């Protein structure tokens, strides 16, 4: 088993940024890009049509194109990229062990950049229209719905935050909730109920996402109180029923919070295991932006580089 200086688990903005910094430090990182999100490496941006809020691209660019550029930049400086999923990681002894279906690698330091996934409805048409009217991030995509009508699915703080943000752009925001009362905090409810642009569709579930083959046009709805089916026309559908960090394989090995996100030391990317660092959405349940993921990927790389230097 060959022992690497640094292994990076996961791609996306955090993983590729970490790889660029580690590679430029002459540490020849090995990065496992994985196949988990959308059936291809690159993280949640692979499901995003257009990115307009990443600095340096005033005309905007497609999410997959941004990730391909990041990948090429990482490879340019010497990152070795393997498009396999990591199936297991062992941080109980040194060197750390990182395994795929084909082999096990040793590592002096490990950077976890496995990201998080939005919890989707799982209904017909939803995946087909992701990036074409269906989104899980108002901050990312709200700007594209200026002067249009949108639906927000959910009843918690996240859903109401999305609805409030979207009301800056959309002419009408309807919050669709499967119950007749919200589970969001009182202060969030008061804020939303006082917003004239926001309406509520109670006791309603989305059963299918509808479109014309090019973009979303509406949803097929079901009222679970009256058992009536109907159609809600809309220009945009924002699913806000939660996110799940990709940390299943790390349970019991490093400290996670109650939602499964990796806990890092304040002002650092260091985890509860010395030599293991985390960057991106896997440790960030608050911001969840490409640029913040890239920033914390940079932090993880610098922290790992300095930690390795201190051990030498």
N, C-alpha and C positions, 0 to 999 in steps of 0.2 A: 504494500500500500504506500503510494507516494504521498508525502506530506507537503501541502501547499502553504505558502505564506498566508494567503488570504483566499477564502472562498466566499463568493457573494451568491446568496440564494434569492432569486427573483430578478425580474427586469423592470420595465417601466421607468419613469423619470428618476426614482430613487436609486434603483439598481444600476442603471446605466451611468448616472452621475457619479455614484460611488466608484464604479469601475474606471471612469476617466481619471479620477483623482488618484486612485490606488495604482493604476498603470503608469501614470506620469511620475509616481514616486518610485518607479522601477521595481515594483513588487509583483509584477506579472500575475494579476488575479485570474482566478477561474470562476466564471459566472455561469450559473445554471438559470437559463431564461424561462424554462417551464413551458407547459402547454395548457395551463389551467383556465385562463380567462379568455373566453371567446374562442377557444380552440387554438390559440396561438400566443406566442410570447408578446410582451409589450404592455401588459396591464390594462387598466380600464380605458386608457386612451385609444386602444384598438377598437373600441366601440363608439368612439366619438367622431362625428363627421368633420366638424370644423372647430379649430382652436384659435381664438382671437385674443386670448388673455395671457399668452406666454410671451414674456419680453423678448424683443428682437425680431418679431415677425408681424410687422404692422398690417400686412395684407391678410394675415391669418394663414393657416395651413391645416391639412387633414391630420387627425390624430395619428393614424398609422404612419404617415410620412414623417411626423415629428419623431416618433419612436425609431423609425428606420435611420434617421439622421443621427440620433443619439447612439444607436447601436454601432454605426460606422465610425463615429468619433471614438467610442470606447475601443473598438478593434484597432483603430489607427495607432493607438498608443501601446498596444500589446495585450489587450484583454483577450483571453481565450473563452469563447462563448459556446456552451453546449445546450442545445434545445431539448433538454430532458427535464422531467419533473423530479424534484428531490422527494424521495419516498420516506426517508427517515433521517434524523439527526441525533447524535449522541454527544452531549456536553458534559458527561459524567467523568471523563478522564481526558488526558492530553497525550497526543494531539486529538482535537475534536474529530469526530467521524461524521461525514456527510455521505449518504447513500442514494443512488438512483437504482432503477431496475436492473442496470447492467453491472455496476461496480460501486465500491466504497472508496472514498477519498479522505485523506487526513488533512487537517488544517490547523495552523497555529492560531488564526483568528477567523471568525465568521461574521459576516454582515447579513442580517436578515432584512430583506426588502420585498417580502412576499405580498404586500399590499392588502387590500380589502375588497370585498365584492358587495355591491348593492343587493339587497333582498328584493327580488322581483316578484311579480304577481304569479307568473307561471301560466298565463293564459294564452290561447292562440293569438297569433299576430304580434305579440309583444316583442319578441326577439326580432322579427322581421322588420319592425319599424323603429328599432333602437337607432338613434342618430338621425332619424327622419320624422321627428315629432315626439318620440318617446325618450325620456331622459330620467336620470336619477340625481341630477345636480342642477338646481336652479341657478346657483352662482356661476356655473360653467356656461349654461345655455339660455338663461333668462333673457339676455340681450336680444336674442334672435326672435323673440316673441313680442316685440314692440307693436302696440296697436292690435293685438290679437287676443283670442280667448283661450284659456288653458284650464285643465283640470289638475288637481293635486290629490293623490290618493294617500290616505292616512289620517290618524287622529291624535298623534302625539306631538311633542314639542317640535320635532324635526319637520313634520308636515306643516305646522303653522308657521314656522320660520320660513319654509320654502314659499308658502302662500303669501306671506308678508313681503318677501323679497320680490316675488313675481308681480305683485301689485304695482310696483314701480313702472313696469313696462306694459303689462297686459291691460286691456280695457275691462276684462272680467275674469275673475279667478273663482272657480267653484271647487270647494273641498269635498271630496266624496269619501264618506266614512260608513263603514258597515254597521255601526251602532247608532244609537240616538243621543249619545253623549260623548264628549271628548275625554281622552285620558291625559291631555296636555296640562301643564301647570296653569294655575289661575291667572297669572299675570299675562301669559301668552294668549289665553282665551279672551281676556278683556281687550287686549290689543287687536286681536283679529275681529272680534265682534263689533268693534268700533270702526272698522275699515269698510267703507262703503263699496269698495270694489270686490270685496270677498263675500261669497255666498256659500251655503252649505247644502249638500245633498245627503240626507240622512238615510240610515238603514239600507244602504245601497252598495252592491258589490259589482266589480267589473268582471265580466265573463269572457269578453273577447275584445281585442283591439282591431279596429277597422281602418282600412286605408284604400287608396286607389291604385296601389302598386308602386307608387312613387313616394307618397307621404301619408301620414296619419290623417284621417278625416273624422274619427269619432270612436266611441266605444259602445259595445252592447252591454247594457246594465241590467241588474236584477235587484228588485226591492225585496229584501228578505222578510219584510213584515206583511206586505200585501201579495207577495209572490208574482208581482207583475214584472214583465220584461219590457225594456225600452231601449232607446238609442240616445246617447248624449253626443252631440256634435262638438268638435273642439279642434283647435289648431295645434295644441300641445298637451302631452300627458306626462306629468311628473310623479314618479313613484317614490314615496317617502315613508316607507315602512321599515326602514332600518338598513344597517350595513353589518357585514360579518367579516372580521379580520381573518386572514388566512394563517391561523396559528395552531391548527389542530395538532400538528406533529410536535409542537413545542410544549404542549401541556405537561406539567409535572417536571419540566426541565428548567424553565426560566419563569420569572414572575410575570403573571398576566393580571389584568384588572378584571372586574366582574363581568365585563362584556367581551373579554378575550383578547383585548389589545395588549401589546407588550408594554410593560412599565419600564421607563428609562429614568436614569437619575436626572434631577433638575439641571438644566443647562448642559446636558450631555446626551449622547446617544448610547451610552453604556447601559447594559442590562444588568440583571442580578447575577449573571455569570461573568466573571472577569475574562475578557477576550472575545466576548460576544456582543455585537453592537446591532442597533436596529435603526432603520430609516424609512420614511414614507408613511403611507396610510396604515401600515401594520401597527404603528405606534401612535397614530394621530386620528382621533375620532372627532376632532373639532374643525379643522380647516379643510382637509381632503382636496387640495388643489395640486395640479401638476407642478407648479412653481415651488410650493412648500415641500412637496415630496422630493424634488430635486435638491432643495436646500438642505433637508435633513439627510439626504443621501451623501451630500458633500460632508456634513458634520460627521457622519458615521465613518467615512473614509479617513478624514483627518484624525479622528479619535483612535481609529485602529492603527493608523500609521505611527502615531506618537506612542501608543501602547506597545507596539512591537519594538520600537526603537528603545523604549525604556527597559525592555526585557533583555535586549542585547547588551 
